[in-house]
Amino acid sequence: GTDLTLVTPEPLTLAPSNYGRAWEKYEFSPDGQSVLIAAMTGGVPSIAIARSDGSGIRQLDVGMPATEPSFRPPNGSEILFVGRGGSGRGLFAVDPTGGAVRQIVTTRAGFDLAGANWSPDGSQIAYWSWSETAEGLTAKSHVVAADGTGDRELPSPLDAVWNAHST
C-alpha cells in the first residue's frame, strides 16, 4: 500500500450489518472513477458516491431508505438497491446522474427480500425472498429481468426450505 487516496474527506458511517448484505459496503464503478458506498445518513440507510481520486462525495437522494446498492453492468448506468417505496418494499434502480428512480420488484404481503445481484451483462437480477410461516423461515431465490418482467422462483431441492443467497 503506497500512494493511498482518501476518498471520503469527512468520516462516513457505513450501514450496519443488519441493513442488507453486511459484507458488501462499497464497490468500484465499472470504469473505476467512483466508489458506491452503503452508508448511514442521519440514522437512515443511504447511498453515497465518492470519486475514487478523492475529489468529492455526494449523497444520492432516492427518496427512501436504501440498502445493498450495486452498479449495473457493464457500464454502471443504474444503481440497484433494496428500499421501501409507495408500493411497499422491493427492488429499485436509480440513474446515478439524473436521480430518476424506478421500481423493479414489489414484495408480496408477508414477504421480504434481499441479496439482489445483477447478471454480468446487466439484463437480469437474482434476489431472494422469504417469509415467516408457522413452519419457520422460508427463503427462495428468484430471477427477474432488469425491467421487472418475468420474475420467477428458482426450483428448490425436495424438502428444502432455504434456497437463498443468490450471489
C-alpha positions in Angstrom: 0.0 0.0 0.0 1.6 3.1 -1.3 0.0 6.3 -2.8 -3.2 5.8 -0.8 -6.1 8.1 -1.7 -8.6 9.4 0.9 -11.9 9.2 -0.9 -14.1 10.4 1.9 -12.6 13.6 3.4 -15.1 13.6 6.3 -15.8 10.5 8.3 -18.6 8.4 6.9 -20.7 5.8 8.8 -21.2 2.6 6.9 -24.6 0.8 7.0 -24.6 -1.7 9.9 -24.7 -5.4 9.2 -28.5 -5.6 9.9 -29.1 -3.5 6.8 -28.6 -5.7 3.8 -25.5 -7.7 3.0 -23.0 -7.0 5.8 -20.0 -7.9 3.6 -20.8 -5.5 0.8 -20.4 -1.9 2.0 -18.8 -0.4 -1.1 -17.8 -1.2 -4.7 -16.0 0.5 -7.5 -17.9 1.7 -10.6 -17.2 -0.3 -13.8 -14.9 2.5 -15.0 -13.1 2.8 -11.7 -13.9 6.5 -11.4 -16.1 6.3 -8.3 -16.9 4.2 -5.3 -20.5 3.3 -4.4 -21.0 3.2 -0.6 -23.8 1.7 1.6 -23.9 4.4 4.2 -26.0 5.7 7.1 -27.1 9.3 6.9 -28.9 10.7 10.0 -29.6 7.1 11.1 -31.2 6.1 7.8 -29.6 3.7 5.3 -28.5 5.6 2.2 -26.3 5.6 -0.9 -23.2 7.7 -1.2 -20.9 8.0 -4.3 -17.3 9.1 -3.8 -14.9 10.0 -6.6 -12.1 7.4 -6.5 -9.5 10.2 -6.9 -10.7 11.9 -3.6 -12.2 14.9 -5.4 -15.6 14.7 -3.9 -18.5 12.7 -2.4 -22.3 13.1 -2.7 -25.3 11.5 -1.2 -27.7 10.0 -3.8 -31.3 11.1 -2.9 -33.6 8.2 -3.8 -36.5 9.4 -1.5 -36.4 6.4 0.8 -34.1 4.3 3.0 -31.8 2.4 0.6 -29.7 -0.7 1.2 -27.5 -3.1 -0.8 -26.6 -0.7 -3.7 -24.7 -2.0 -6.7 -23.8 -0.6 -10.1 -25.4 -2.2 -13.2 -23.0 -3.9 -15.5 -21.5 -3.4 -17.9 -21.3 0.5 -17.6 -22.9 1.5 -14.3 -25.8 3.2 -16.0 -28.1 2.4 -13.0 -27.7 1.6 -9.3 -29.8 -1.3 -7.9 -30.9 -1.1 -4.3 -33.4 -2.5 -1.8 -35.9 0.0 -0.5 -39.4 0.8 0.6 -41.4 3.0 -1.8 -45.1 3.9 -2.2 -45.8 0.3 -3.4 -44.0 -1.3 -0.5 -40.6 -3.0 0.0 -38.9 -4.0 -3.2 -36.0 -3.7 -5.6 -35.4 -0.3 -7.2 -33.0 1.2 -9.7 -31.8 4.8 -9.9 -30.0 6.7 -12.6 -26.8 7.9 -10.7 -26.6 11.1 -12.8 -30.2 12.2 -13.1 -31.7 10.6 -10.0 -34.8 9.0 -11.6 -35.9 6.0 -9.5 -37.9 3.1 -10.9 -39.3 0.1 -9.0 -38.4 -3.3 -10.4 -40.0 -5.8 -7.9 -42.5 -5.3 -5.1 -42.7 -7.9 -2.4 -46.0 -9.8 -1.7 -47.7 -9.2 1.7 -45.8 -11.0 4.4 -42.6 -11.3 2.4 -39.3 -9.5 2.4 -36.3 -9.6 0.1 -32.6 -9.2 0.0 -29.4 -10.2 -1.8 -30.0 -8.6 -5.1 -27.3 -9.1 -7.7 -27.1 -8.1 -11.4 -26.2 -10.7 -14.0 -22.8 -10.0 -15.7 -24.4 -8.3 -18.7 -27.0 -6.3 -16.5 -30.0 -7.9 -18.2 -31.2 -9.8 -15.2 -31.3 -9.7 -11.4 -31.1 -12.5 -8.9 -32.5 -12.0 -5.4 -34.0 -14.0 -2.6 -37.4 -13.5 -0.9 -38.6 -15.0 2.4 -41.5 -15.2 4.8 -42.0 -16.3 8.3 -44.6 -19.1 8.5 -45.8 -21.4 11.2 -43.3 -24.0 9.9 -40.4 -21.4 10.2 -38.5 -19.1 8.0 -38.5 -19.9 4.3 -36.3 -18.4 1.6 -36.5 -18.8 -2.2 -34.1 -17.5 -4.9 -35.7 -15.6 -7.8 -34.5 -14.2 -11.2 -36.2 -11.3 -12.8 -35.5 -9.3 -16.0 -33.9 -5.8 -15.3 -37.2 -4.2 -16.4 -39.1 -6.2 -13.8 -40.8 -8.7 -16.1 -40.6 -12.4 -15.9 -40.0 -12.8 -12.2 -39.6 -16.5 -11.4 -38.8 -18.5 -8.4 -35.9 -21.0 -8.9 -36.6 -24.6 -8.2 -35.5 -26.0 -4.8 -34.4 -29.5 -3.9 -37.1 -31.6 -2.4 -37.9 -30.7 1.2 -35.7 -27.6 1.1 -37.0 -24.6 3.0 -34.0 -22.4 2.4 -32.8 -21.6 -1.1 -31.1 -18.2 -0.8 -28.0 -16.1 -1.3 -28.2 -15.5 -5.0 -24.6 -14.3 -5.5 
